[in-house]
Amino acid sequence: MKLEIEVPDSALSALRQAPDELSACLRLMAAAKLYEVGDLSQERAAELAGLSRQAFLVSLSRLAVSPFQGVEDDLTALPSAP
């Protein structure tokens, strides 16, 4: 499926990106956010971003998104050691 969005020339100019670069950036950012909030698995988010799973995980670190979703909640739910 192909989606189209309108991007003002001023935004492209401010970001100093060609349209194809901005498209890849937006796909990655959308995939990372959807993964971060739990709407997509790593595999599906990587697919949306157009990357391998390994490349997607590396990209998450550049975006300050943890590759470990739900781990913090799981750890806090564990009983404390005596």
Steps between C-alpha positions, in 0.01 A plus 500: 500500500620848426413803715557857398540805724548861410820656630556873466813601310600703805512181711718323244725804489521527880583130531749519212376168367400382157147360475622140491718557807208655689278210399747247645541711815123526555454125445770427759363747752145369461619140533707583809209675671254224414748249642561714809129519587453129436292518183757314287749222569868553421461292187199693368648838596824414318293402197314833511830685526637307203789364707628168621415428862865554599518836320170601660635422849809710430276783380296482821807593702555810282138599573535432876238223487564192710509174306357329811129571510307395809813387686484776761138413583592132524791574733299719736236227525755251636489439876787648700771272634488455881 
